[in-house]
Amino acid sequence: MERDWAQTFRFHVLAFEHFLGANKQIRVPGEKAVYLAGMVARQTDDLYCKQITTMLVDDPAEIDLAVRMHDPYIGQNAPIVTLSRINAEHRTIRLAVCERSALPFETRFPIRLFGLASQYSYLAGNRTLGDIFHFLRNHYSLVLDLLRGYLDYVQKNAEAMEEASKFMWDRFGSEKNERNVKKDSWEKQGIDLRRVPQISPSELNGMINFTSRN
């Protein structure tokens, strides 16, 4: 069944939850699990794969050059995050699909890439993404094993996952959006959210748009 991007992303979020639920001994924090599902969705999306073709690198020296070019300029750190993330994800999925037992030298580069993405996410003030990339870097062997197991799981249970996906998203769609309820309540009390100087960590997490390809 061919899906658009939103359907693909939703499918993998729910399928990954099913996979983790069937493996009770594995514990992955929620935002990390969503990111991993998004990683799989991106790498199986034809349009996304075409868009990133020109950003894929084979020589680590190209990453080093990008770091040297942009590191002195705090406002220019985003290109390093994007370049590192795209290549780290691409290499990770390739290892999960093609190399069932990756050698240490094959994992060294994607580990470093996730480390760079984490470092410069922190410097750019995005602590949530920094934490996610830090987790992927420090638990890379676990991440590879999870992705291999998940891809096998989806292949064996694709039809069942389709039914579960439809049921769960129909159910979630009928529930109230608590954020909107809270916003309506604040507006009734005359609270102007634009004047609030800070946001809580939980609200910051909720501001990340995981539904975008990029």
N, C-alpha and C positions, 0 to 999 in steps of 0.2 A: 504494500500500500504506500503510495507516494504522499508525503506530508509537506506542508509548508514549514517555515522555520519555527513558528510558535508551537505548532503541533509536535514537531520533532523534539523541541526543548522540553515541553510538558511530558511527553512520553518518557524521555530519559530521566527526568526528575523522579517520576513515579516508579519507573522500573528500577532505578537505582535504590529507592527506598525499599522496594520489595526484596531486592537482592540483599541489602544490608539486614533487613528483617529476618531473612532466612539464615543469616549468619550471625547469631546473637553474640558470638565471641568477639566480633569486630565492632569497634566503636569509632565512628567518624563524626566530628562536630558538624552540626547542621549546615552552616555556610560553606564548609569544605566539601560536603557531599553534594550540595547544589552546584558548586563550581565544577566538580569532577563530571557531573551529569552534563553541564554546559560544555565542557571540553569535548566530550564524546559527540554531542550534538553538533558543535562547530565543525569538527573534523569529518563528519558525515554529510555536511551540507555542501553541495556542489558550488553554489555561488560564493560562499565563504572561501572555499579552497582555491577558487580562481582569483579572488581578491588578494589573497596573501602570497601568491606565487612569487612575486617580485621581492618579497621581504624575507624569503627563506634563504638561509646561508649555510654553507658547508664548512667554511673555514672559521674557526674561533677568532682568528685575527680580525675578521670583519666586525665582530662584536666589540673587540678591544678598541678598534678604531672609533666606533660609535661612542663608546664611553669616553674616550679621550676628547672627542669633539664636543660632547654635550655636558660633561661633568662640571666644567667651570661655571656653567650658567644654570642656576637653580630653576629658572623658569623653563628650561629646555629639557628637563629630566623625563618628561612624558615619552618622547621617542624611544628612550632606552627601555622603559617599562614595556611599551608596545612591542618593540623588536624582540626583546628577551622573552616575553610571554608567548608570542606567536611561535617562535622557534622552539621553545621548551615544550609547548603543547604538541606541536607537530611531531617532534622527535619522540615524545613520550607515547603517543598513540601508535606511532610506527613500531616502537619497541614492543608495545603490548600486543600488537597484531602479528608482526612478522618475526620477532625474536622472542621465543617463549622462554629462553633462559639467557638474558642479556649479560654480557661480560662487564666487569667493573669499568673498563675504559669506554664502553658504549654508553654508560649512564653518567659519566663524569661531566660531559658537556651540558646535558639538560639540567642536571643538578645545579651547575654553576649559573645557568640561565635563570632558573627559578630564584636563585640567590640574588642575582642582579635585580630581577623584577621586584623582589621583596625590599631590597635596600633602597631602591629609588622610589618605590611606592611610599615608604616611610618618609623619605626626604620631601616628597611632593605633598605630604600631609594626609595620605590615604592609608590610615592605620589598618583598616579592615582588609584591604587587598594585601597590604604588607604582611599581615598575619597569615592570610591564606597561602601566599607564595612561600612564606617561611615554613609553614607546615609541610607543603609539598616538597620543599628542598630537604628538610630534616627527616622525612618519612618516605623517601623516594622508593625504596624497595617495597614498602607496604602499598604505596600508590600503584606501582606496576602490577603487583599481585592482585590488587582489587580490580583494576581495569581489565586484566586478563580474565579473571573470574566473572566479572560482570558481562563482558562481551560474550563469553560462552553461555552465560545464564540467559541473556536476551535471545540468543540464537535458538536455544532450546525451548524458550517459553514465549516467543513473540506473540502468538495468537492469544494466549491467556493474558499477556500484558496489555494488549489492545483493549480487551474487554474491561480489565481493571481500570485502565486509563480513562475510558469513557465514563464508567460508573463514578469514579472518584472525582473527576473534574465537574461532572454534573452535580454531584453533592456539594463540592466546594463552591460552585457557582451560585448555589441557593443560600449560602450562609451570608450573614451580615459582615461587611467590612468594618472591623473594629476601629481602624484608623479613621475612616470617614465618620463613624459615630462620634469618636472623640473630637474630631475637628468641628463637627456640627455643634457639639456641646460647648466648646470653647467660644465659637462665634456667638452663640446665644448669651454667653456670659460677658461678651464685649471684649474678649481677649484677642488682640491683634498679633497673629503669629509672626508677622514681619518684624515686630519689635522685640521678639524673644532673642536675646544675645547668644544663647548656647542651645545645643541639642544633646539629648542623652545618647549614650553608646548604642542602645537598642534602636533608637530612631535613626541613627547614622547607618546602622546595618540595613534598615529597611529602605534606605534611599538608594541602595545599589540596584541598578537595573540589570538583572541577570537574564532578561528576556531578549536582549540585543545580541546579535551575532558577535559584535566586537566588544 
